[in-house]
Each structure stands twice: as C-alpha cells, then as structure tokens.
C-alpha cells in the first residue's frame, strides 16, 4: 500500500508532525517502510513568459505567500492561498471536493461545503472580471483555462 502525503513549506503544522510520527510507529510495528519522494508537479507559466491578450494577471509569490492581482496585493487567508496555489500547480485537472480537502486542508473530516465557501470567497476577492476557478458540475473544481496565473517561488 502506498500513502502519499503532500507536505510543502518550510515549517510543518503540528498535525503533520503527529501524522508522521503515527505512520512511523505503524511502520516500525509492521513490515512496511517509509520513503520520501519529491512530489511531481505539472509545469506552471514561467515568470518570463508574457501574459497575452491583455488579460488580468495573477502572481503567486510563494516565498512570501502573497498574491498580486495586476500589481495590487490581495489579502488572502492561508487556506485561500493554498487552494489557489494547488489549483495553479495542477492546471487542466479536475478535483473533487474530497480531493481538495485532502490536498489543501490535509484532512477530510470537515464538510465538503467548506471547499465551496473558500472557492466562492476567492472568486469574490479576484473579482467577476477574472475567470479563475471553474465548477465542473457533479465532479468538483479546476483552474479555469482563461486564468492567467504566474507562480513565482523565490520572490
């Protein structure tokens, strides 16, 4: 059995440390093993590539966890930022609410409507002129094909 736990950032929350210790104890008690792998990420628009069609540009500055909408700083919560970053790192993929809860929140014990609330708040903060997150009815959410997002890891 393989269990993938996406952990990112320089500091891990206490829940992640508890989870890692629990997995370690289970592995030591059984005959399994723990291996760390770098997560596969799909390509994102490079910072040097210009945004065409005069569209609105969103820049995610991962080092400072800031989001700029056409050079204007947006006040996003931690989960809003993490949700937007996750979708930007996986363009053209549709995720169910449960998948998003696992990947972004790190658990699925919260109601699935929590995802809907955060998506709605992101849409409001980004403004109606910017298509960002698309609803795939009956399935979940994905980054819009028209979204102009640039992820800058070191700014």
N, C-alpha and C positions, 0 to 999 in steps of 0.2 A: 504494500500500500504506500502511496506517495501523498504527502501532505505539503502543499505549498502555502507558505505564509509570507505574503508580501510585506516586508518591513523596509521603510525608507526613512531618510532623515538621519541627522547626526545623533539625536537622543531618542531613545525609545520610551514610550509611556510605561508606567508601572504594570499595566495589564499585559503588555507584550513580554516583559521580563518574567511575570508569573507564568504565562503560557509557555515560554521557552523552558523554564525550569520544570514544569509539569511534563512536557514532552521528553525532556532529558531523563527524568525519573522513570517514565514509562519505557523508554528505550533501554535504560540500564536494567530494568526488571525483566525485560523480554529479550528477544534476539534480533531486534531491529537495529538501525543505525541512523545517525543524523548527518546529513550532508548539506553544506551551504552552497548555493548557486547564485550567480548573478541573474536577476530577472531579465527576461527578454523584453525589449521594448521596441515598438514599431517606430519608424522614423517620424520625426516632427519637422515642421517647416524650419529650416535653418535661419538664424538671425540675419544672415547676409542676403537672403532671398527677399526681394522686394514684394510687397503686397500689391497685387494688380487690381484693376477695375475700380480704383478709388474707394474701396471698401474700408470699413472701420476696422482698425487693428487692435487686437488684444495681446498684450505682452505679459507673460507669467514669469516673474523674477523669482526663481525657486530658492536662491540663497537667502533672500530677504523676505520671501513669502509675500510678495506684493504683486498686485495686478494693476496694470495700466491700460486704460481704455482711451486710445488716441492721446497718450501722454498725460491723462488725468488719473490720479491714484483712486482706486475703488476700495472702499472699506469692506472687505470680505471676512467672514468668520473663518475659523480654522477648517471646519468641515466644508464650507462652500469652496474655499481654495483647493482643498484636497479632492473634492468631487470634480471641479473644473480641470485640475491637473491630470487626474486619472483619465478622464474622457479625452483630453488633448493628447495624452500619450498613447491612446488606443483609438485612432481615428477609424471611421468606417465600420466599427464593431458595435453591435447592439448588446446591451447588458440589461438583464432583468433587475428588478428591484433587489432581490435577494443577492445577486452577484455584486451589485453596488454596495449593499450593506456589508458584505464580507470584505470587499476590496478596500473600501474607503473608511467605513466605520470600524472594521475589524471584528465584527460580530453580526449576528442576525437576530438577536433577541428583542430588538426594537421592532415596532410595527413597520411594515413596508411603506406605509404612507409617509413616513419620515423622509424618504427619498423624494417623494412628490413635493413636500413642503420646501426642501432645500433647492430643488430644481426651480420651483416657482420663484423663490427669493432671488436666485441667480438671474433668472430671466428679467425680473423687475429691476435689479441693480444694473444689468447690462443695457437695459432699455429696449423698447419694442422695435427700434430700427435695426437691431443686430440679431440675426438668426444665430443662435448658439447651440442650444440643445434641442434635438428633435425627439418627439414622442413617437415610438413605434407601438401603435395601439395593440394591446393584448400581449405585448412582449416586454417592453421597457423603454430605455433611453439610449441615445447615441449622440455623438458630436455631429452637428449639422455640417453638411458638405460645404455650405457657404461660410462657415465660421473661419475667421481669419485670426488664428492663434499662433503666436510665436513663443516657444518655451526657451528661456534663457537661464541655464543652470548656474552661471557664475557672475551674475550682475547683482 
